[in-house]
């Protein structure tokens, strides 16, 4: 069923389909299996590079305050291209063949990772150079995310969309259990650089599977003014009685809760006082929780998605607040596992609500807003939290940020029954 572009108030009572097909049902479809396999391999390299870059920047800083701020600058360099390009990327995802877009974005990602390896291997990697390559990576991801994520619902029947989105999250988060510890061992044995080289090579897995996938026609045949198309997507979201609250809470949590992952290197080095191996295990704990959250999303499909979305947001926010109250690595790892589960459930539920309540011809633009928030505001939030950490210290900043996000989630739950009941 498609929603109109100007939904009536009654649309708020529309439910995401609550049928519960088999959790692994999307694997019955060949193109989904191929893309999922390629992403699983590619994201192993992504997590290795993420761990290596954060540890490298944090280890260069003389203390936790400066380390948090420097990581925030890396985040800001990723935020600007994502914020500027994501709206246009949504139009590209709707109007151009998605397979062609993914060929370009993944090929570029591999080349940028290779360039980063060369910079680090030749000792020409000051902070400003890392900010530039991080910005280039974010630019390619801005176009990759809407094309890839809006393609998934076209690969499977509608009743499998919730499970497909959950399994797609598994492909991203399963490597987060292996990638960070592997990166920690590689850094200890061979240095930072090989982690970037590994990402350059593993990203090619997506290019390989794309060769064997069927081309997908654009969702929209419309051409014309790109700015008008972007504005149409924004009006749809603002006017929708459910999705406007989804977008609002995504924005709040992206600025307050989600940056915890970017700032974990500074937290590990300067609060927990551990090394690259310890950072790897902390990230792995978060990743293990995220895998559980992804499987939970796949298993529940679209059932009671609004309630799950709100509870997940509250738990993730409370977890970040608690993270600021501990300096013990074991307790921190347990909290991070819970945060990972709740965070993944929240962002996957947001994705399901956006894609299921949006009409087909609008999906790319709607997903581009989702991608813009995650790719642009989360790194920008890391700069915000990192800057506040120079004043309050990182752990107390976590406590403040988590508390604010938790209050916002509770307010929406209490005042918006349409969201709870979707």
C-alpha positions in Angstrom: 0.0 0.0 0.0 1.3 3.4 -0.9 0.9 6.5 1.2 0.0 9.8 -0.5 2.4 12.7 -0.6 0.0 14.7 1.6 -1.1 12.2 4.2 -4.3 12.8 6.0 -4.5 12.5 9.8 -6.0 9.0 9.4 -2.7 7.8 7.9 -1.2 8.1 11.3 -3.1 5.0 12.2 -1.7 3.0 9.3 0.4 0.1 10.6 3.6 -1.3 9.1 2.5 -4.7 7.9 2.6 -7.0 10.9 2.9 -10.3 9.0 5.9 -12.3 10.3 7.6 -14.3 7.5 10.6 -16.4 8.2 13.5 -14.3 9.4 15.8 -15.7 6.8 13.2 -15.4 4.0 15.1 -12.7 2.1 17.9 -15.2 1.4 15.6 -17.0 -1.0 16.2 -14.1 -3.5 19.5 -14.3 -5.4 20.3 -10.7 -5.7 19.8 -10.1 -2.0 22.1 -13.0 -1.2 24.8 -11.6 -3.5 24.7 -8.1 -2.2 24.6 -9.3 1.4 27.6 -11.5 0.9 29.6 -8.7 -0.7 28.7 -6.3 2.1 29.7 -8.8 4.7 33.3 -9.1 3.3 33.6 -5.4 2.5 32.5 -4.2 6.0 35.2 -6.3 7.7 37.7 -3.8 6.1 35.5 -0.9 7.0 35.6 -1.8 10.7 39.4 -2.4 10.6 39.9 1.0 9.1 37.5 2.7 11.6 39.4 1.2 14.5 42.8 2.1 13.1 41.9 5.7 12.2 40.4 6.4 15.6 43.3 4.8 17.5 45.9 6.6 15.4 44.3 10.1 16.0 43.7 9.4 19.7 47.2 8.1 20.3 48.8 11.2 18.8 47.0 13.5 21.3 48.7 14.3 24.6 45.6 14.0 26.7 41.9 12.9 26.6 40.5 16.4 26.0 42.6 17.1 22.9 42.2 13.5 21.7 38.4 13.9 21.9 38.5 17.2 20.1 40.8 15.8 17.3 38.5 12.9 16.7 35.7 15.4 16.6 37.5 17.3 13.8 37.7 14.0 11.8 34.0 13.7 12.4 33.4 17.2 11.2 35.3 16.5 8.0 32.9 13.7 7.3 29.8 15.7 8.2 30.2 18.5 5.7 30.1 16.4 2.5 27.4 14.2 3.9 25.2 17.1 4.7 25.8 18.8 1.4 25.6 15.8 -0.9 23.0 13.5 0.6 19.9 15.3 -0.6 21.3 15.2 -4.2 22.3 11.5 -3.6 18.6 10.7 -2.9 17.6 12.1 -6.3 20.4 10.1 -7.9 19.2 6.9 -6.2 15.6 7.5 -7.5 16.6 8.5 -11.0 19.6 6.4 -12.0 20.4 2.7 -12.1 21.5 1.7 -8.6 24.0 -0.9 -9.7 25.9 1.7 -11.7 25.9 4.1 -8.7 27.3 1.3 -6.4 30.1 0.5 -8.9 31.3 4.1 -8.8 31.0 4.6 -5.0 32.7 1.3 -4.0 35.5 1.7 -6.5 36.1 5.2 -5.2 36.1 4.0 -1.6 38.7 1.4 -2.4 41.0 4.0 -4.0 40.6 6.5 -1.1 41.6 3.8 1.4 44.6 2.9 -0.7 45.6 6.6 -0.7 45.3 6.7 3.1 47.5 3.7 3.4 50.2 5.5 1.3 50.0 8.6 3.4 50.4 6.7 6.6 53.1 4.3 5.3 55.2 7.3 4.1 54.6 9.3 7.3 52.7 12.0 5.5 49.5 11.7 7.5 49.0 14.9 9.6 45.5 15.6 11.0 44.5 17.8 8.1 45.4 15.1 5.5 43.3 12.6 7.4 40.4 15.1 7.5 40.6 15.3 3.7 40.5 11.6 3.0 37.8 11.2 5.6 35.8 13.8 3.8 36.2 12.0 0.5 35.1 8.7 2.1 32.0 10.4 3.4 31.2 11.9 0.0 31.2 8.5 -1.6 29.1 7.0 1.2 26.6 9.8 0.8 25.8 8.4 -2.6 26.3 4.8 -1.7 23.8 4.6 1.2 20.6 5.8 -0.5 21.2 3.7 -3.6 22.0 0.6 -1.7 19.4 0.8 1.0 16.6 1.8 -1.3 17.5 -1.1 -3.6 16.9 -3.7 -0.8 13.1 -3.3 -0.7 13.1 -3.9 -4.5 14.9 -7.2 -4.2 12.3 -8.9 -2.0 8.5 -8.9 -1.6 7.0 -6.3 0.7 6.4 -8.8 3.5 10.1 -9.5 3.7 11.2 -5.8 3.8 11.6 -5.7 7.6 13.6 -8.9 7.7 15.8 -7.8 4.7 16.6 -4.5 6.4 17.5 -6.4 9.6 19.7 -8.8 7.7 21.3 -6.0 5.9 22.3 -4.6 9.3 23.8 -8.0 10.2 26.1 -7.7 7.1 27.4 -4.4 8.5 27.6 -5.3 12.2 28.7 -8.9 12.1 32.2 -7.8 11.0 32.3 -5.4 13.8 32.9 -8.3 16.2 35.9 -9.5 14.2 37.3 -6.4 12.6 38.2 -4.3 15.6 40.1 -7.1 17.5 41.8 -8.1 14.2 42.8 -4.4 13.7 44.2 -4.3 17.2 46.3 -7.3 16.6 47.5 -6.0 13.2 48.3 -2.6 14.7 50.3 -4.3 17.5 52.2 -6.5 15.0 52.5 -4.4 11.8 51.4 -0.9 12.5 48.4 1.3 11.5 48.9 1.3 7.7 47.9 -2.3 6.8 44.4 -1.8 8.2 43.8 0.7 5.4 45.3 -1.5 2.8 43.0 -4.3 4.0 40.0 -2.1 3.6 41.0 -1.1 0.1 41.2 -4.8 -0.9 38.1 -6.0 0.9 35.9 -3.3 -0.5 36.4 -4.9 -4.0 34.1 -7.7 -2.8 31.0 -5.5 -3.5 32.3 -4.8 -7.0 32.6 -8.5 -7.7 29.0 -9.4 -6.6 27.6 -6.4 -8.5 28.8 -8.0 -11.8 26.5 -11.0 -11.2 23.4 -9.0 -10.1 20.6 -7.9 -12.3 20.4 -4.2 -13.2 17.6 -2.5 -11.4 15.6 0.2 -13.3 15.2 3.6 -11.6 12.2 4.0 -9.3 11.3 7.3 -10.9 11.3 8.2 -14.6 10.8 11.9 -13.7 13.4 14.4 -14.6 13.6 18.1 -14.1 14.6 20.4 -11.3 16.6 18.6 -8.7 16.1 21.1 -6.0 12.3 20.8 -6.5 12.6 17.0 -6.2 14.5 17.4 -2.9 11.9 19.9 -1.6 9.2 17.5 -2.4 10.8 14.8 -0.3 11.3 17.2 2.6 7.6 18.3 2.4 6.5 14.7 2.5 8.5 13.9 5.7 7.5 17.1 7.5 3.8 16.6 6.7 3.7 12.9 7.7 2.3 12.5 11.2 4.7 9.6 12.1 7.8 10.1 10.0 8.4 13.7 11.2 8.9 12.3 14.7 11.2 9.6 13.4 13.4 12.2 11.7 13.4 14.4 14.8 14.5 11.7 17.2 17.1 10.5 14.6 18.5 14.0 14.6 18.6 14.3 18.4 20.2 10.9 18.9 22.7 11.5 16.1 24.0 14.6 17.9 24.0 13.1 21.4 24.0 9.3 21.5 25.5 7.9 18.3 28.8 9.8 18.6 29.9 7.5 21.4 31.2 5.1 18.7 33.5 7.7 17.2 34.8 8.8 20.6 35.5 5.3 21.9 39.2 5.5 21.0 39.6 8.6 23.2 37.5 6.9 25.9 39.6 3.8 25.7 43.0 5.5 25.7 42.3 8.4 28.2 39.5 7.1 30.4 39.8 3.3 30.5 43.6 3.6 29.9 43.9 0.6 27.6 45.8 0.0 24.3 44.7 -0.9 20.7 43.8 -4.4 21.8 41.6 -3.1 24.5 39.9 -0.7 22.1 39.3 -3.6 19.7 37.6 -5.6 22.4 35.4 -2.6 23.4 34.3 -2.1 19.8 33.8 -5.9 19.5 31.4 -5.8 22.5 29.4 -3.0 20.9 29.4 -4.9 17.6 28.2 -8.1 19.3 25.3 -6.2 20.8 24.6 -4.7 17.4 24.4 -8.1 15.8 21.8 -9.2 18.4 19.9 -6.0 17.5 20.1 -6.7 13.8 18.8 -10.3 14.3 16.1 -9.0 16.6 15.0 -6.5 13.9 15.0 -9.3 11.3 13.0 -11.6 13.5 10.3 -9.0 14.4 9.9 -7.6 10.9 7.4 -4.8 11.1 5.5 -5.9 14.2 5.0 -3.2 16.8 7.7 -1.2 15.2 6.8 2.1 16.7 6.9 0.8 20.3 10.2 -1.1 19.6 11.6 2.1 18.1 10.9 4.2 21.1 12.1 1.7 23.7 15.3 1.1 21.7 16.0 4.9 21.6 15.5 5.2 25.4 17.7 2.2 26.2 20.6 3.4 23.9 20.5 6.9 25.5 20.5 5.5 29.0 23.4 3.2 28.1 25.5 6.2 26.9 24.7 8.0 30.2 25.9 5.0 32.2 29.0 4.7 30.1 30.1 8.0 31.5 29.9 6.6 35.1 32.4 3.8 34.7 36.2 3.5 34.2 36.3 -0.3 34.3 36.9 -2.0 31.0 34.7 -5.1 31.8 31.7 -3.0 32.9 32.2 -0.7 29.9 32.2 -3.7 27.6 28.9 -5.0 29.1 27.3 -1.5 28.7 28.5 -1.2 25.2 26.9 -4.5 24.3 23.6 -3.2 25.5 24.1 0.1 23.7 25.0 -1.7 20.5 21.8 -3.8 20.6 19.5 -0.9 21.3 21.2 1.5 18.9 21.0 -1.0 16.0 17.4 -1.8 16.8 16.6 1.9 16.9 18.3 2.8 13.6 16.9 -0.3 11.8 13.4 0.4 13.1 13.8 4.0 11.8 14.8 2.7 8.4 11.9 0.2 8.3 9.4 3.0 9.2 10.8 5.4 6.6 10.9 2.8 3.8 7.6 1.2 4.5 5.6 4.4 5.0 7.1 6.1 2.0 5.8 5.5 -1.6 8.1 3.8 -4.1 8.9 6.9 -6.1 9.9 8.8 -3.0 12.0 6.1 -1.3 15.4 7.2 -2.5 14.9 10.7 -1.3 13.5 9.5 2.1 16.5 7.2 2.5 18.8 10.1 1.6 17.5 12.1 4.6 18.1 9.0 6.8 21.6 8.7 5.3 22.3 12.4 5.6 21.4 12.3 9.3 23.6 9.2 10.0 26.5 10.1 7.8 26.4 13.9 8.4 25.0 14.6 11.9 26.6 11.7 13.7 30.2 12.9 12.8 29.1 16.5 13.5 27.8 15.2 16.8 31.2 13.8 17.5 32.7 17.3 17.1 30.0 18.7 19.4 30.6 16.0 22.1 34.4 16.2 21.6 34.2 20.0 22.1 32.1 19.7 25.2 34.6 17.1 26.5 37.3 19.7 26.5 35.3 21.5 29.1 33.5 18.8 31.1 35.7 15.7 30.4 34.5 13.0 28.1 32.8 10.8 30.7 30.6 13.6 32.1 29.7 14.7 28.6 28.5 11.1 27.8 26.3 11.4 30.9 24.8 14.7 29.9 24.2 13.7 26.2 22.6 10.4 27.1 20.3 12.0 29.6 19.1 14.6 27.1 18.3 12.0 24.4 16.5 9.8 26.9 14.2 12.7 28.0 13.4 13.4 24.3 12.5 9.8 23.6 10.2 9.7 26.7 8.5 13.0 25.6 7.7 11.6 22.1 6.4 8.3 23.7 4.1 10.2 26.0 2.8 12.8 23.6 2.6 11.0 20.3 0.3 7.9 20.4 0.3 7.6 16.6 4.0 6.8 16.8 3.6 4.2 19.5 0.8 2.5 17.6 2.3 2.3 14.2 
